[in-house]
Amino acid sequence: MAFTNTDLTNVEAAIVALATGEREVSVSLGDKQIRYAEAEIDKLRTLRTEIKTELQAGAGRRRFLLTQTSKGL
């Protein structure tokens, strides 16, 4: 599943809600609506890690090579 930054924001908001006393939260991921109870906060944390990993892999890093010479070019 391709995740978006909005999905990450929704999951993080759900984690905060459960950590501050909510008994149940609902998370929207794409076209899905998933409910999590306070006992499932670890599942949400795992999901957050998966989303972050996928978003970072999709963004990719720009690599460059820095060259330095002592005799000039």
N, C-alpha and C positions, 0 to 999 in steps of 0.2 A: 504494500500500500504506500502510495506517495503522500508523505505528510507535508504540511505547510507550517509557517510560523504561527498562523492562527490556531492550528491544532495544539502546538506547543503552549501557547498562551492559555488555551482552554484547560489543558491538563494541569498546568501550574496553578491556575486559579482554583481548580477542584482540589488539589493537594492542600492549598492554604485553607480552603473552606473546611475540609475534613479535619485538619490540624487544629482549627479554632473552634471545633465543637459541633459542626454540622453532622447529622447522622447519615445522610445520604446526599450524593451529588449526581448530577447528570452531565455528561461530557459529550459534546458534538465533535465527531471526527469525520470530516467529509460529509457524506449523506447519512451517517450512522449516529444514533443517539444511544449512549451506553450509560447505565446507572452503576455507581459504585457506592458501597456502604463503608462505614468508617473502618471496618476490619480489613478492607481491601486496599488500604493506602499504600501498601508495598507494591501491589500490582500497578498502581498509578505511577509510583516512582520508577518502576521498571519501564513502563511505557514512556515516561518522560526521557529516560536515558536512550531508549530506542529512537525516539523522534529526534533528539539532539544529534545522535550519531548519524542518522540518515540525512539530516539537514546539512551537517558539516561535510559529509561525503559528497553531497550534491553540489555544494558550493565550490569545493576543491580549493587547492592552494595554487597560487601563482608562483612559479619557481623562476628564479633568474640566476645567472652566473655572473659574478663580479670578478673581473680580471684586472690584475695590477702588474705592470712591468717596471723594470728599473732602468731600461735603456731607451725608453720612449717608443712610440709607434710610428 
